[in-house]
């Protein structure tokens, strides 16, 4: 019985993580349907994953009108684009 418990704990600890050390969502989390929100001074953005690409949608804070919608093949590229949000 002790071996079974150790096996279950080991399997649980090896499960993919939803957040990295900085608190950002991982690629696994995006593939599970999670959406990450970013707040800037004038705008806010949503980062999600659909149809094998990462979507960065930028909106005006006051009116919530969409300003842009860009797609990226990698999470790294998408996060670099978010750094430019004001």
C-alpha positions, 0 to 999 in steps of 0.5 A: 500500500505504501508503494501505491501512495508514493506512486500517486504522489509522484504522478500528481507532482509531475502534472503540468503547471498552470503558472510559472514562477512569475505568475504568468500562465503557461502554454499548457494553461492556455491550451486548457482554455485559460485567458490572461488579462493585462492592464496598462495605463490607457489600454488593457489586453487579453492573451488566449490560445485558439486554433494553434496560435496565441491571440493578443487583443488590445482594448481601450480602457474607457470605451472597451473598443478593440484597438488591435488583434494580433496572432503569434505562433509562440507564447514568447512572441505574444508576451513580447508584444504585450510589453508594448501595451500602454 
